[in-house]
Amino acid sequence: MRKITCIYCQDEKLVSEYTNREHVIPQCFGKFRPNNPVLKTVCNDCNQYFGDHIEIHLGRDTYEGIERYRHGIKSGNFPHKYPRLRFRISAGPLKGLLVKPKYSDVPNEIDINPEPMTQVGFLKMEKNEFDYFEPDEIPTASELEEAGYDIQGKKYVVAKDKGEEDRLMKMPL
Ligand SMILES: [Zn+2]
């Protein structure tokens, strides 16, 4: 039986190990008519690996993944947590505030989830605007000072309850 060298792992494998279709553009981003372009030089093992790892991140934790909702390729609830992506209010008095996206009732629109995200805002003196950090991402006092934040002045805390608010008001330590 004929052998092919996989373009990723560089192993020479039997043609029978290349039976899964490797989509050049992941199927989670939509399908093309009549057929998606496919590579016939990616072994099943590598194809499975990319599907289980890279494509999941591409679909769930990227701006392009979010755009799937706007273009009707994906519907339903947004992922609960985005390890990499951050969504912020872009203008107005709440500029910079961290928010979660929410599937809109209006087709092809994305809303802001009304459930507040816990965060602390520090004044960046140079631009006179607040930058917001999630609790586990708040820099140390010296890091904030060095980066030009006013750590003595006013800060904004968004918290789920009073205990958490009190704890965050004391940060950075
Ligand atoms: Zn391979």
Backbone and ligand atoms as CSV (ligand in chain L), in Angstrom:
chain,resi,resn,atom,element,x,y,z
A,1,MET,N,N,0.839,-1.207,0.000
A,1,MET,CA,C,0.000,0.000,0.000
A,1,MET,C,C,0.871,1.252,0.000
A,2,ARG,N,N,0.395,2.261,-0.677
A,2,ARG,CA,C,1.151,3.506,-0.812
A,2,ARG,C,C,1.278,4.220,0.540
A,3,LYS,N,N,2.392,4.907,0.702
A,3,LYS,CA,C,2.602,5.674,1.939
A,3,LYS,C,C,2.678,7.171,1.633
A,4,ILE,N,N,2.269,7.958,2.610
A,4,ILE,CA,C,2.311,9.417,2.472
A,4,ILE,C,C,3.001,9.972,3.719
A,5,THR,N,N,3.789,11.027,3.517
A,5,THR,CA,C,4.400,11.709,4.665
A,5,THR,C,C,3.462,12.801,5.143
A,6,CYS,N,N,3.093,12.727,6.412
A,6,CYS,CA,C,2.191,13.740,6.997
A,6,CYS,C,C,2.928,15.077,7.072
A,7,ILE,N,N,2.249,16.144,6.662
A,7,ILE,CA,C,2.922,17.452,6.636
A,7,ILE,C,C,3.188,17.989,8.037
A,8,TYR,N,N,2.504,17.463,9.045
A,8,TYR,CA,C,2.727,17.968,10.410
A,8,TYR,C,C,3.708,17.109,11.197
A,9,CYS,N,N,3.394,15.814,11.383
A,9,CYS,CA,C,4.280,14.983,12.215
A,9,CYS,C,C,5.464,14.431,11.422
A,10,GLN,N,N,5.394,14.560,10.104
A,10,GLN,CA,C,6.475,14.106,9.221
A,10,GLN,C,C,6.667,12.586,9.231
A,11,ASP,N,N,5.716,11.860,9.808
A,11,ASP,CA,C,5.785,10.396,9.767
A,11,ASP,C,C,5.294,9.902,8.414
A,12,GLU,N,N,5.919,8.850,7.947
A,12,GLU,CA,C,5.457,8.229,6.715
A,12,GLU,C,C,4.447,7.156,7.102
A,13,LYS,N,N,3.206,7.332,6.671
A,13,LYS,CA,C,2.136,6.419,7.095
A,13,LYS,C,C,1.370,5.910,5.871
A,14,LEU,N,N,0.693,4.784,6.079
A,14,LEU,CA,C,-0.106,4.185,5.006
A,14,LEU,C,C,-1.270,5.089,4.629
A,15,VAL,N,N,-1.660,5.031,3.373
A,15,VAL,CA,C,-2.795,5.826,2.870
A,15,VAL,C,C,-4.031,5.613,3.750
A,16,SER,N,N,-4.167,4.418,4.298
A,16,SER,CA,C,-5.330,4.099,5.140
A,16,SER,C,C,-5.351,4.915,6.435
A,17,GLU,N,N,-4.263,5.578,6.749
A,17,GLU,CA,C,-4.231,6.412,7.958
A,17,GLU,C,C,-4.513,7.888,7.643
A,18,TYR,N,N,-5.041,8.110,6.446
A,18,TYR,CA,C,-5.383,9.475,6.023
A,18,TYR,C,C,-6.846,9.538,5.602
A,19,THR,N,N,-7.714,8.888,6.361
A,19,THR,CA,C,-9.116,8.781,5.931
A,19,THR,C,C,-9.984,9.945,6.390
A,20,ASN,N,N,-9.569,10.658,7.446
A,20,ASN,CA,C,-10.392,11.781,7.920
A,20,ASN,C,C,-10.093,13.022,7.092
A,21,ARG,N,N,-11.134,13.797,6.855
A,21,ARG,CA,C,-10.969,15.006,6.034
A,21,ARG,C,C,-10.391,16.130,6.889
A,22,GLU,N,N,-9.273,16.661,6.457
A,22,GLU,CA,C,-8.648,17.769,7.170
A,22,GLU,C,C,-9.106,19.065,6.506
A,23,HIS,N,N,-9.909,19.837,7.220
A,23,HIS,CA,C,-10.458,21.065,6.644
A,23,HIS,C,C,-9.475,22.214,6.789
A,24,VAL,N,N,-9.121,22.806,5.692
A,24,VAL,CA,C,-8.185,23.931,5.709
A,24,VAL,C,C,-8.768,25.059,6.565
A,25,ILE,N,N,-10.049,25.315,6.393
A,25,ILE,CA,C,-10.760,26.249,7.262
A,25,ILE,C,C,-11.665,25.390,8.156
A,26,PRO,N,N,-11.500,25.478,9.471
A,26,PRO,CA,C,-12.263,24.588,10.359
A,26,PRO,C,C,-13.765,24.644,10.078
A,27,GLN,N,N,-14.402,23.493,10.162
A,27,GLN,CA,C,-15.838,23.424,9.891
A,27,GLN,C,C,-16.655,24.280,10.852
A,28,CYS,N,N,-16.122,24.526,12.064
A,28,CYS,CA,C,-16.878,25.343,13.021
A,28,CYS,C,C,-17.041,26.774,12.532
A,29,PHE,N,N,-16.313,27.167,11.485
A,29,PHE,CA,C,-16.468,28.502,10.916
A,29,PHE,C,C,-17.343,28.495,9.668
A,30,GLY,N,N,-17.999,27.391,9.432
A,30,GLY,CA,C,-18.932,27.333,8.321
A,30,GLY,C,C,-18.471,26.380,7.232
A,31,LYS,N,N,-19.381,26.096,6.333
A,31,LYS,CA,C,-19.092,25.165,5.243
A,31,LYS,C,C,-19.171,25.882,3.906
A,32,PHE,N,N,-18.396,25.407,2.997
A,32,PHE,CA,C,-18.398,25.973,1.661
A,32,PHE,C,C,-19.102,25.023,0.703
A,33,ARG,N,N,-19.731,25.573,-0.328
A,33,ARG,CA,C,-20.340,24.723,-1.342
A,33,ARG,C,C,-19.438,24.675,-2.551
A,34,PRO,N,N,-19.282,23.538,-3.240
A,34,PRO,CA,C,-19.894,22.272,-2.862
A,34,PRO,C,C,-19.096,21.551,-1.778
A,35,ASN,N,N,-17.798,21.823,-1.663
A,35,ASN,CA,C,-16.996,21.123,-0.662
A,35,ASN,C,C,-15.969,22.057,-0.048
A,36,ASN,N,N,-15.697,21.859,1.232
A,36,ASN,CA,C,-14.601,22.600,1.857
A,36,ASN,C,C,-13.295,22.139,1.242
A,37,PRO,N,N,-12.364,23.085,1.088
A,37,PRO,CA,C,-11.042,22.625,0.634
A,37,PRO,C,C,-10.406,21.751,1.722
A,38,VAL,N,N,-9.868,20.634,1.331
A,38,VAL,CA,C,-9.245,19.715,2.308
A,38,VAL,C,C,-7.827,19.377,1.871
A,39,LEU,N,N,-7.006,19.079,2.877
A,39,LEU,CA,C,-5.660,18.591,2.609
A,39,LEU,C,C,-5.700,17.076,2.727
A,40,LYS,N,N,-5.028,16.388,1.832
A,40,LYS,CA,C,-5.018,14.922,1.929
A,40,LYS,C,C,-3.653,14.454,2.420
A,41,THR,N,N,-2.941,15.350,3.083
A,41,THR,CA,C,-1.589,15.040,3.535
A,41,THR,C,C,-1.443,15.222,5.047
A,42,VAL,N,N,-2.584,15.121,5.753
A,42,VAL,CA,C,-2.559,15.223,7.219
A,42,VAL,C,C,-3.090,13.908,7.774
A,43,CYS,N,N,-2.285,13.237,8.590
A,43,CYS,CA,C,-2.693,11.913,9.084
A,43,CYS,C,C,-3.850,12.046,10.075
A,44,ASN,N,N,-4.566,10.958,10.282
A,44,ASN,CA,C,-5.728,10.986,11.173
A,44,ASN,C,C,-5.356,11.436,12.586
A,45,ASP,N,N,-4.191,10.993,13.074
A,45,ASP,CA,C,-3.775,11.372,14.434
A,45,ASP,C,C,-3.608,12.889,14.557
A,46,CYS,N,N,-2.905,13.483,13.589
A,46,CYS,CA,C,-2.694,14.938,13.635
A,46,CYS,C,C,-4.013,15.675,13.462
A,47,ASN,N,N,-4.838,15.200,12.548
A,47,ASN,CA,C,-6.135,15.817,12.311
A,47,ASN,C,C,-6.968,15.828,13.601
A,48,GLN,N,N,-6.967,14.693,14.290
A,48,GLN,CA,C,-7.715,14.581,15.550
A,48,GLN,C,C,-7.150,15.555,16.589
A,49,TYR,N,N,-5.841,15.599,16.655
A,49,TYR,CA,C,-5.197,16.481,17.630
A,49,TYR,C,C,-5.589,17.943,17.398
A,50,PHE,N,N,-5.509,18.385,16.152
A,50,PHE,CA,C,-5.843,19.785,15.854
A,50,PHE,C,C,-7.321,20.062,16.125
A,51,GLY,N,N,-8.158,19.088,15.818
A,51,GLY,CA,C,-9.589,19.264,16.075
A,51,GLY,C,C,-9.872,19.391,17.568
A,52,ASP,N,N,-9.196,18.562,18.361
A,52,ASP,CA,C,-9.459,18.545,19.808
A,52,ASP,C,C,-8.821,19.724,20.538
A,53,HIS,N,N,-7.757,20.262,19.997
A,53,HIS,CA,C,-7.036,21.308,20.720
A,53,HIS,C,C,-7.162,22.681,20.063
A,54,ILE,N,N,-6.521,22.860,18.948
A,54,ILE,CA,C,-6.454,24.199,18.347
A,54,ILE,C,C,-7.829,24.703,17.904
A,55,GLU,N,N,-8.604,23.831,17.253
A,55,GLU,CA,C,-9.883,24.312,16.715
A,55,GLU,C,C,-10.867,24.677,17.813
A,56,ILE,N,N,-10.810,24.007,18.931
A,56,ILE,CA,C,-11.692,24.356,20.046
A,56,ILE,C,C,-11.361,25.762,20.530
A,57,HIS,N,N,-10.085,26.077,20.640
A,57,HIS,CA,C,-9.698,27.434,21.058
A,57,HIS,C,C,-10.101,28.462,20.000
A,58,LEU,N,N,-9.886,28.123,18.739
A,58,LEU,CA,C,-10.249,29.051,17.661
A,58,LEU,C,C,-11.741,29.355,17.681
A,59,GLY,N,N,-12.536,28.333,17.932
A,59,GLY,CA,C,-13.985,28.512,17.894
A,59,GLY,C,C,-14.529,29.206,19.129
A,60,ARG,N,N,-13.897,28.972,20.269
A,60,ARG,CA,C,-14.493,29.432,21.528
A,60,ARG,C,C,-13.816,30.633,22.147
A,61,ASP,N,N,-12.551,30.823,21.877
A,61,ASP,CA,C,-11.826,31.830,22.650
A,61,ASP,C,C,-11.060,32.802,21.745
A,62,THR,N,N,-11.705,33.189,20.656
A,62,THR,CA,C,-11.110,34.181,19.758
A,62,THR,C,C,-12.198,35.154,19.323
A,63,TYR,N,N,-11.773,36.310,18.859
A,63,TYR,CA,C,-12.727,37.278,18.325
A,63,TYR,C,C,-13.491,36.665,17.152
A,64,GLU,N,N,-12.779,35.914,16.310
A,64,GLU,CA,C,-13.421,35.287,15.150
A,64,GLU,C,C,-14.488,34.288,15.607
A,65,GLY,N,N,-14.210,33.597,16.712
A,65,GLY,CA,C,-15.186,32.649,17.254
A,65,GLY,C,C,-16.460,33.359,17.690
A,66,ILE,N,N,-16.310,34.526,18.299
A,66,ILE,CA,C,-17.468,35.325,18.713
A,66,ILE,C,C,-18.248,35.812,17.499
A,67,GLU,N,N,-17.518,36.157,16.451
A,67,GLU,CA,C,-18.177,36.642,15.238
A,67,GLU,C,C,-19.095,35.593,14.615
A,68,ARG,N,N,-18.879,34.318,14.955
A,68,ARG,CA,C,-19.778,33.278,14.430
A,68,ARG,C,C,-21.215,33.536,14.845
A,69,TYR,N,N,-21.405,34.107,16.048
A,69,TYR,CA,C,-22.761,34.402,16.507
A,69,TYR,C,C,-23.390,35.484,15.642
A,70,ARG,N,N,-22.576,36.483,15.318
A,70,ARG,CA,C,-23.091,37.606,14.537
A,70,ARG,C,C,-23.462,37.174,13.116
A,71,HIS,N,N,-22.765,36.174,12.605
A,71,HIS,CA,C,-23.011,35.746,11.228
A,71,HIS,C,C,-23.930,34.530,11.139
A,72,GLY,N,N,-24.502,34.150,12.286
A,72,GLY,CA,C,-25.482,33.074,12.264
A,72,GLY,C,C,-24.905,31.681,12.067
A,73,ILE,N,N,-23.583,31.541,12.185
A,73,ILE,CA,C,-22.971,30.217,12.055
A,73,ILE,C,C,-23.146,29.444,13.358
A,74,LYS,N,N,-23.231,30.197,14.453
A,74,LYS,CA,C,-23.380,29.587,15.773
A,74,LYS,C,C,-24.501,30.311,16.494
A,75,SER,N,N,-25.268,29.560,17.293
A,75,SER,CA,C,-26.322,30.192,18.082
A,75,SER,C,C,-26.289,29.611,19.484
A,76,GLY,N,N,-27.176,30.111,20.338
A,76,GLY,CA,C,-27.230,29.601,21.702
A,76,GLY,C,C,-26.333,30.382,22.631
A,77,ASN,N,N,-25.999,29.773,23.749
A,77,ASN,CA,C,-25.256,30.477,24.788
A,77,ASN,C,C,-23.792,30.644,24.432
A,78,PHE,N,N,-23.243,31.735,24.929
A,78,PHE,CA,C,-21.808,31.945,24.790
A,78,PHE,C,C,-21.092,31.032,25.782
A,79,PRO,N,N,-19.839,30.707,25.492
A,79,PRO,CA,C,-19.071,29.939,26.473
A,79,PRO,C,C,-19.053,30.672,27.816
A,80,HIS,N,N,-19.016,29.915,28.896
A,80,HIS,CA,C,-19.085,30.509,30.227
A,80,HIS,C,C,-17.837,31.320,30.548
A,81,LYS,N,N,-16.709,30.844,30.087
A,81,LYS,CA,C,-15.465,31.525,30.439
A,81,LYS,C,C,-14.557,31.617,29.215
A,82,TYR,N,N,-13.927,32.757,29.096
A,82,TYR,CA,C,-12.939,32.955,28.040
A,82,TYR,C,C,-11.573,33.120,28.696
A,83,PRO,N,N,-10.694,32.120,28.568
A,83,PRO,CA,C,-9.385,32.273,29.216
A,83,PRO,C,C,-8.568,33.438,28.646
A,84,ARG,N,N,-8.730,33.744,27.366
A,84,ARG,CA,C,-7.894,34.774,26.743
A,84,ARG,C,C,-8.633,36.059,26.434
A,85,LEU,N,N,-9.849,35.949,25.965
A,85,LEU,CA,C,-10.566,37.141,25.490
A,85,LEU,C,C,-11.051,38.016,26.637
A,86,ARG,N,N,-11.003,39.331,26.422
A,86,ARG,CA,C,-11.585,40.279,27.356
A,86,ARG,C,C,-12.488,41.212,26.552
A,87,PHE,N,N,-13.665,41.458,27.111
A,87,PHE,CA,C,-14.614,42.357,26.456
A,87,PHE,C,C,-14.759,43.590,27.331
A,88,ARG,N,N,-14.615,44.760,26.718
A,88,ARG,CA,C,-14.655,45.999,27.482
A,88,ARG,C,C,-15.603,46.999,26.828
A,89,ILE,N,N,-16.212,47.835,27.685
A,89,ILE,CA,C,-17.008,48.951,27.183
A,89,ILE,C,C,-16.045,49.905,26.478
A,90,SER,N,N,-16.398,50.338,25.266
A,90,SER,CA,C,-15.420,51.091,24.477
A,90,SER,C,C,-15.552,52.607,24.587
A,91,ALA,N,N,-16.664,53.115,25.119
A,91,ALA,CA,C,-16.830,54.572,25.194
A,91,ALA,C,C,-17.777,54.925,26.327
A,92,GLY,N,N,-17.787,56.206,26.686
A,92,GLY,CA,C,-18.701,56.683,27.727
A,92,GLY,C,C,-18.081,56.589,29.111
A,93,PRO,N,N,-18.887,56.927,30.146
A,93,PRO,CA,C,-18.335,56.976,31.502
A,93,PRO,C,C,-17.844,55.612,32.013
A,94,LEU,N,N,-18.327,54.521,31.449
A,94,LEU,CA,C,-17.887,53.186,31.878
A,94,LEU,C,C,-16.808,52.616,30.961
A,95,LYS,N,N,-16.211,53.466,30.167
A,95,LYS,CA,C,-15.173,53.018,29.232
A,95,LYS,C,C,-14.131,52.148,29.936
A,96,GLY,N,N,-13.838,51.015,29.342
A,96,GLY,CA,C,-12.816,50.117,29.890
A,96,GLY,C,C,-13.368,49.041,30.802
A,97,LEU,N,N,-14.615,49.216,31.276
A,97,LEU,CA,C,-15.208,48.235,32.190
A,97,LEU,C,C,-15.310,46.864,31.509
A,98,LEU,N,N,-14.925,45.838,32.254
A,98,LEU,CA,C,-14.991,44.468,31.719
A,98,LEU,C,C,-16.424,43.964,31.746
A,99,VAL,N,N,-16.849,43.375,30.649
A,99,VAL,CA,C,-18.204,42.816,30.557
A,99,VAL,C,C,-18.146,41.442,29.898
A,100,LYS,N,N,-19.247,40.705,30.037
A,100,LYS,CA,C,-19.366,39.417,29.352
A,100,LYS,C,C,-20.325,39.589,28.174
A,101,PRO,N,N,-20.071,38.886,27.078
A,101,PRO,CA,C,-21.024,38.959,25.964
A,101,PRO,C,C,-22.226,38.061,26.231
A,102,LYS,N,N,-23.277,38.326,25.511
A,102,LYS,CA,C,-24.510,37.548,25.678
A,102,LYS,C,C,-25.177,37.450,24.315
A,103,TYR,N,N,-25.765,36.309,24.050
A,103,TYR,CA,C,-26.486,36.126,22.794
A,103,TYR,C,C,-27.689,37.052,22.777
A,104,SER,N,N,-27.834,37.830,21.731
A,104,SER,CA,C,-28.913,38.810,21.664
A,104,SER,C,C,-30.196,38.197,21.123
A,105,ASP,N,N,-31.329,38.786,21.544
A,105,ASP,CA,C,-32.616,38.391,20.967
A,105,ASP,C,C,-32.738,38.923,19.539
A,106,VAL,N,N,-31.982,39.976,19.270
A,106,VAL,CA,C,-31.965,40.533,17.910
A,106,VAL,C,C,-31.020,39.680,17.061
A,107,PRO,N,N,-31.511,39.164,15.925
A,107,PRO,CA,C,-30.639,38.306,15.113
A,107,PRO,C,C,-29.341,39.011,14.724
A,108,ASN,N,N,-28.264,38.283,14.740
A,108,ASN,CA,C,-26.945,38.778,14.320
A,108,ASN,C,C,-26.405,39.915,15.175
A,109,GLU,N,N,-26.847,40.001,16.410
A,109,GLU,CA,C,-26.311,41.009,17.329
A,109,GLU,C,C,-25.773,40.324,18.579
A,110,ILE,N,N,-24.844,40.999,19.212
A,110,ILE,CA,C,-24.293,40.498,20.462
A,110,ILE,C,C,-24.571,41.541,21.532
A,111,ASP,N,N,-25.112,41.107,22.668
A,111,ASP,CA,C,-25.435,42.022,23.760
A,111,ASP,C,C,-24.412,41.908,24.878
A,112,ILE,N,N,-24.524,42.850,25.797
A,112,ILE,CA,C,-23.721,42.774,27.022
A,112,ILE,C,C,-24.536,42.004,28.048
A,113,ASN,N,N,-23.908,41.018,28.644
A,113,ASN,CA,C,-24.546,40.263,29.714
A,113,ASN,C,C,-24.710,41.177,30.926
A,114,PRO,N,N,-25.959,41.323,31.460
A,114,PRO,CA,C,-26.159,42.255,32.577
A,114,PRO,C,C,-25.513,41.783,33.885
A,115,GLU,N,N,-25.140,40.522,33.949
A,115,GLU,CA,C,-24.494,40.017,35.171
A,115,GLU,C,C,-23.111,40.680,35.303
A,116,PRO,N,N,-22.896,41.478,36.389
A,116,PRO,CA,C,-21.619,42.198,36.477
A,116,PRO,C,C,-20.439,41.268,36.720
A,117,MET,N,N,-19.305,41.681,36.210
A,117,MET,CA,C,-18.065,40.938,36.434
A,117,MET,C,C,-17.292,41.588,37.566
A,118,THR,N,N,-16.789,40.782,38.467
A,118,THR,CA,C,-15.979,41.295,39.569
A,118,THR,C,C,-14.691,41.891,39.012
A,119,GLN,N,N,-14.388,43.132,39.427
A,119,GLN,CA,C,-13.200,43.805,38.898
A,119,GLN,C,C,-12.872,45.054,39.705
A,120,VAL,N,N,-11.655,45.510,39.518
A,120,VAL,CA,C,-11.210,46.740,40.184
A,120,VAL,C,C,-10.606,47.652,39.130
A,121,GLY,N,N,-11.022,48.929,39.165
A,121,GLY,CA,C,-10.502,49.913,38.222
A,121,GLY,C,C,-9.548,50.878,38.906
A,122,PHE,N,N,-8.387,51.068,38.316
A,122,PHE,CA,C,-7.401,52.024,38.822
A,122,PHE,C,C,-7.230,53.130,37.791
A,123,LEU,N,N,-7.026,54.350,38.305
A,123,LEU,CA,C,-6.862,55.500,37.410
A,123,LEU,C,C,-5.466,55.510,36.805
A,124,LYS,N,N,-5.450,55.464,35.471
A,124,LYS,CA,C,-4.184,55.616,34.747
A,124,LYS,C,C,-4.007,57.117,34.554
A,125,MET,N,N,-3.039,57.683,35.274
A,125,MET,CA,C,-2.958,59.140,35.361
A,125,MET,C,C,-2.665,59.808,34.015
A,126,GLU,N,N,-1.804,59.200,33.249
A,126,GLU,CA,C,-1.396,59.782,31.964
A,126,GLU,C,C,-2.594,60.050,31.044
A,127,LYS,N,N,-3.538,59.120,30.992
A,127,LYS,CA,C,-4.696,59.311,30.099
A,127,LYS,C,C,-5.958,59.706,30.858
A,128,ASN,N,N,-5.861,59.781,32.201
A,128,ASN,CA,C,-6.993,60.151,33.046
A,128,ASN,C,C,-8.212,59.248,32.806
A,129,GLU,N,N,-7.953,57.958,32.677
A,129,GLU,CA,C,-9.026,56.970,32.493
A,129,GLU,C,C,-8.759,55.783,33.408
A,130,PHE,N,N,-9.832,55.059,33.717
A,130,PHE,CA,C,-9.679,53.879,34.555
A,130,PHE,C,C,-9.426,52.639,33.704
A,131,ASP,N,N,-8.498,51.819,34.174
A,131,ASP,CA,C,-8.276,50.498,33.588
A,131,ASP,C,C,-8.756,49.479,34.613
A,132,TYR,N,N,-9.442,48.463,34.129
A,132,TYR,CA,C,-10.062,47.498,35.039
A,132,TYR,C,C,-9.347,46.152,34.969
A,133,PHE,N,N,-9.244,45.517,36.148
A,133,PHE,CA,C,-8.557,44.231,36.262
A,133,PHE,C,C,-9.460,43.244,37.000
A,134,GLU,N,N,-9.449,41.987,36.557
A,134,GLU,CA,C,-10.116,40.945,37.325
A,134,GLU,C,C,-9.272,40.675,38.564
A,135,PRO,N,N,-9.914,40.188,39.657
A,135,PRO,CA,C,-9.186,40.059,40.928
A,135,PRO,C,C,-7.856,39.313,40.829
A,136,ASP,N,N,-7.818,38.232,40.070
A,136,ASP,CA,C,-6.567,37.459,40.017
A,136,ASP,C,C,-5.541,38.072,39.061
A,137,GLU,N,N,-5.890,39.206,38.453
A,137,GLU,CA,C,-4.954,39.849,37.521
A,137,GLU,C,C,-4.487,41.218,38.019
A,138,ILE,N,N,-4.891,41.574,39.236
A,138,ILE,CA,C,-4.489,42.891,39.761
A,138,ILE,C,C,-2.985,42.869,40.042
A,139,PRO,N,N,-2.268,43.813,39.424
A,139,PRO,CA,C,-0.824,43.861,39.687
A,139,PRO,C,C,-0.546,44.250,41.142
A,140,THR,N,N,0.681,44.100,41.556
A,140,THR,CA,C,1.062,44.532,42.901
A,140,THR,C,C,1.083,46.054,42.929
A,141,ALA,N,N,1.107,46.604,44.145
A,141,ALA,CA,C,1.119,48.064,44.297
A,141,ALA,C,C,2.301,48.683,43.553
A,142,SER,N,N,3.466,48.073,43.675
A,142,SER,CA,C,4.637,48.674,43.021
A,142,SER,C,C,4.544,48.571,41.502
A,143,GLU,N,N,3.975,47.472,41.009
A,143,GLU,CA,C,3.790,47.341,39.551
A,143,GLU,C,C,2.811,48.395,39.032
A,144,LEU,N,N,1.733,48.622,39.798
A,144,LEU,CA,C,0.758,49.630,39.389
A,144,LEU,C,C,1.385,51.026,39.384
A,145,GLU,N,N,2.123,51.310,40.439
A,145,GLU,CA,C,2.766,52.619,40.550
A,145,GLU,C,C,3.735,52.847,39.391
A,146,GLU,N,N,4.517,51.829,39.133
A,146,GLU,CA,C,5.507,51.914,38.064
A,146,GLU,C,C,4.832,52.125,36.703
A,147,ALA,N,N,3.642,51.537,36.536
A,147,ALA,CA,C,2.927,51.664,35.259
A,147,ALA,C,C,2.127,52.962,35.167
A,148,GLY,N,N,2.187,53.799,36.210
A,148,GLY,CA,C,1.548,55.109,36.136
A,148,GLY,C,C,0.111,55.152,36.638
A,149,TYR,N,N,-0.250,54.230,37.532
A,149,TYR,CA,C,-1.595,54.254,38.109
A,149,TYR,C,C,-1.575,54.997,39.435
A,150,ASP,N,N,-2.697,55.650,39.729
A,150,ASP,CA,C,-2.857,56.344,40.999
A,150,ASP,C,C,-3.374,55.323,42.017
A,151,ILE,N,N,-2.489,54.810,42.848
A,151,ILE,CA,C,-2.943,53.772,43.784
A,151,ILE,C,C,-3.421,54.359,45.114
A,152,GLN,N,N,-3.213,55.650,45.317
A,152,GLN,CA,C,-3.706,56.284,46.555
A,152,GLN,C,C,-5.133,56.818,46.355
A,153,GLY,N,N,-5.456,57.155,45.139
A,153,GLY,CA,C,-6.722,57.834,44.873
A,153,GLY,C,C,-7.899,56.889,44.725
A,154,LYS,N,N,-8.914,57.401,44.073
A,154,LYS,CA,C,-10.163,56.668,43.920
A,154,LYS,C,C,-9.967,55.440,43.024
A,155,LYS,N,N,-10.654,54.379,43.397
A,155,LYS,CA,C,-10.695,53.225,42.503
A,155,LYS,C,C,-12.117,52.693,42.474
A,156,TYR,N,N,-12.437,52.024,41.394
A,156,TYR,CA,C,-13.782,51.474,41.246
A,156,TYR,C,C,-13.745,49.980,41.490
A,157,VAL,N,N,-14.671,49.523,42.343
A,157,VAL,CA,C,-14.761,48.094,42.621
A,157,VAL,C,C,-16.148,47.616,42.224
A,158,VAL,N,N,-16.180,46.567,41.413
A,158,VAL,CA,C,-17.444,45.893,41.107
A,158,VAL,C,C,-17.340,44.519,41.757
A,159,ALA,N,N,-18.242,44.230,42.698
A,159,ALA,CA,C,-18.160,42.965,43.441
A,159,ALA,C,C,-19.546,42.369,43.610
A,160,LYS,N,N,-19.581,41.077,43.886
A,160,LYS,CA,C,-20.865,40.381,44.021
A,160,LYS,C,C,-21.514,40.656,45.374
A,161,ASP,N,N,-20.706,40.913,46.397
A,161,ASP,CA,C,-21.263,41.186,47.726
A,161,ASP,C,C,-20.332,42.107,48.515
A,162,LYS,N,N,-20.799,42.519,49.672
A,162,LYS,CA,C,-20.067,43.503,50.480
A,162,LYS,C,C,-18.711,42.947,50.939
A,163,GLY,N,N,-18.683,41.672,51.316
A,163,GLY,CA,C,-17.426,41.082,51.790
A,163,GLY,C,C,-16.354,41.130,50.708
A,164,GLU,N,N,-16.769,40.774,49.499
A,164,GLU,CA,C,-15.825,40.786,48.383
A,164,GLU,C,C,-15.406,42.227,48.067
A,165,GLU,N,N,-16.365,43.124,48.155
A,165,GLU,CA,C,-16.066,44.535,47.874
A,165,GLU,C,C,-15.018,45.060,48.866
A,166,ASP,N,N,-15.211,44.750,50.148
A,166,ASP,CA,C,-14.260,45.204,51.178
A,166,ASP,C,C,-12.869,44.624,50.910
A,167,ARG,N,N,-12.845,43.367,50.541
A,167,ARG,CA,C,-11.564,42.709,50.294
A,167,ARG,C,C,-10.847,43.365,49.095
A,168,LEU,N,N,-11.619,43.642,48.049
A,168,LEU,CA,C,-11.014,44.227,46.838
A,168,LEU,C,C,-10.616,45.690,47.042
A,169,MET,N,N,-11.334,46.403,47.920
A,169,MET,CA,C,-10.982,47.806,48.186
A,169,MET,C,C,-9.580,47.899,48.786
A,170,LYS,N,N,-9.172,46.836,49.471
A,170,LYS,CA,C,-7.847,46.845,50.114
A,170,LYS,C,C,-6.735,46.504,49.114
A,171,MET,N,N,-7.094,45.993,47.961
A,171,MET,CA,C,-6.077,45.623,46.983
A,171,MET,C,C,-5.638,46.862,46.190
A,172,PRO,N,N,-4.423,46.966,45.690
A,172,PRO,CA,C,-3.381,45.958,45.810
A,172,PRO,C,C,-2.754,45.956,47.203
A,173,LEU,N,N,-2.148,44.861,47.568
A,173,LEU,CA,C,-1.532,44.756,48.906
A,173,LEU,C,C,-0.051,45.030,48.834
L,1,ZN,ZN,ZN,0.613,13.456,11.316
